Amino acid sequence: MELLFKVFTDWFELAGSLFGVACVYMAMRNHIINWPLAIISSLFYLVFFWNGRLFSDAGLQLVFVGTSLFGWINWRKMDSGHASDRRISRLTHQEITQAAVITLMAWRAWYWLLPKLMPHSEALLLDTLTTCISISAVILQARRKLDCWVWWFIANSIFVPLYISRGYHATAGLYSILWILSIVGFIAWRSESRNQEAV
């Protein structure tokens, strides 16, 4: 037990990490159970990040709960509908540009607003950036867009050094695993998408 807490700062981090890995693994397999696992992980991390004064990351967990509920409902509808509804698809070039512009505009607005709401926020630049990228990623995932894995890759590439700088080494380790799984997830979904197109 003592060894666990040399790695994890508290039980919330440990539980959030375990459910987080399980969530991404099931998402990589395109399985609907990833959404309830995401909700559980987010609730644990909400408390963890709030205690660590990473208020944007804490708020992000609430957004994750909401978007995970949306994703869960959306995937249930897709799975009960026509086979074409369950297909993994890609964003068009125009949609990629729109998503990038909206994400950057949201980041600028949130970077301006957060310190007014929470004056003691820390790591403000990266905290707000990862929040906005992650929201875009989870919305794309809820729509079964292959591109969601690219957004997760970018977000996780920022999360890892952010959490190392905060001394959250276990969470940084988790996001390192998620960084790898974002690559594996992209490959798995691309392969499934090609198989769907061949049918």
N, C-alpha and C positions, 0 to 999 in steps of 0.2 A: 504494500500500500504506500509506504513511504517513497519507494522508487517511482511510483506513478506520479507523485506530486513533485518530483524533481524534474519531470518532463511537462506535466500539465499543471497549470497554476491553480485550477480548481475543478470541481466536478462538472460545472457547466461547460467548461472547455472540453473536458474529456467526452461527455455525452454528445455535445454538439459535433465533435470530430468524428465519433463513431457513426452517428446517424448521417453525417455529411458524406462520408465515404460510401456508405451503403446507398444513399440517395443517388450519387453520381454514377455508381456502378450500375444501378437499375435503369437510370436514364440512358446510359451508354447502350444497354440492352433493349432500349425502346419499350420499357415496361412501365405501366401506369402506376405501379406502387412507388415509383420514385417521388411522386408528389406528396403523399402523406409523410414519407420519410423526410422530405425537404421541410415540411411544416414543423415536425418535431425538432429537427436540427436547428432551424431558425429560432424557435422559442428558447432553446438552451443558449444559443449565441446572442440572442437579444440581451439576456441578463449579463452574460460575460462581457460583451462590448460596452454595455452601459456602465458597468463597474469599472471598466478600463478607460472611461471618458472618451471613447471613440463613438461619439453620438451619431455621426452619419452612418457608421456601420451598424449601430444599434437600430436606428430607424430603418435601415435597409432590410433588417430581418423582418420588420413588420410588413414591408413591401413584398418581401419574399413569401410571407404567409398568404398575403392577398393574391399575388400572382400564382402561387402554387395551388390555391383553391381554384383560380381561373383555369390553370393548366389541367388540373384534375377533372374538372367539369368538361372542359373542351375535349380532352382525350377520350373521356367516356362517350361523349357525343360522336366523336370520330370513330371510335371502336364499334359503336352500335349502328353506324350508318353504312354507306356503301364503301367498298374496298378502296375506292379512289380518295375517300375522305381520310384514310389512314396513311396515305402516302407521305413520305418525306420529300420535301421540295426545297428548292433554292430560291434565294432572293434574286430579283433582276438587278442589273447594274444601277438602274434608277432607284430601286428600293434600298440598295446598299448605301447610295449617296444620301438618300433621305434619312435613313437610320443613323448614319454618322453625323449628319448636320443636327438632327434632333437631339442626339446624345450630347454633342458638344454644347448646344444651346442650354440644355438642361443642366449640364455641369456648371456652366458659367452662372446660371441663375442660382443653383444650389450653393455654389462657392460663395456667392454674395449673401445669400439668405441665412445659411447655417450659423455663422458667428453672431448674427443678430438674435437668433433663437436660442443658441447655446454658446454663450461667450467663452466658455472654457473648453471648447472643442480643441482637440490636438490633431496634428498631422493633417491639417485642413485640406491642403491641395490634393494629396493622394487619397484621402478618405472620401472626399466628395467625388473625385474622378472615378474611383472604383465603384462607388454607389451607382452612378449613372450608367456605366458600362454594364454592370451586373443586371440592372433593371432591363436594359435592352436585351441582354442575353437571355434572361428568363422569359421575356415576352416572345422572343423568337423561338425558344424551346417549346413554349406552350402552343405555338402554331406549327410545330414539327418542321422547323426550318433548319436545314443542315448548317447554315451559317452561324447558328447559335454557338456552335463549338469554337468558332474563330473568336467570337466575342468573349467566351469563357477563357480561352487561351490568353487573350490580351489582359483581361481582368486579373487572372491568376498570376500573370507575369508581374503585375504591380503589387498584388496582395502579398506575395512572398517577402520581398524586401521591406514592405511596410510593417509586417508583423515581426520580422526579425528586429527591426529598429525599435519596436515597442517591447521587445523581450518576450514575445509570445511565440516561443520556439516550437511548441507542439502544434499550434495553429499554423505557423509557417510551414511546418512539415506536412500538415494536412493539405495545405494549398499547393505544396510541391507535388503531392500525389494527384491532386485535382488538375494541376497543370499537365501532368502526363496523361491523365484520363481524358482531358479535353482533346488531346491528339488522337488517342485510341477511339474516343467517341466519334470524332469526325470521320475516321477511317471506317468504323463500323456502320455509321449511318450512311455514308457514301456508298458502301458496298450493298447495304439493304436497299438504298434508293435505286441503284443500278439493277438489282434483282427485280424490284417492283416494275421498273420500266421494261424489263425483258418479258414480263408475264403478259 
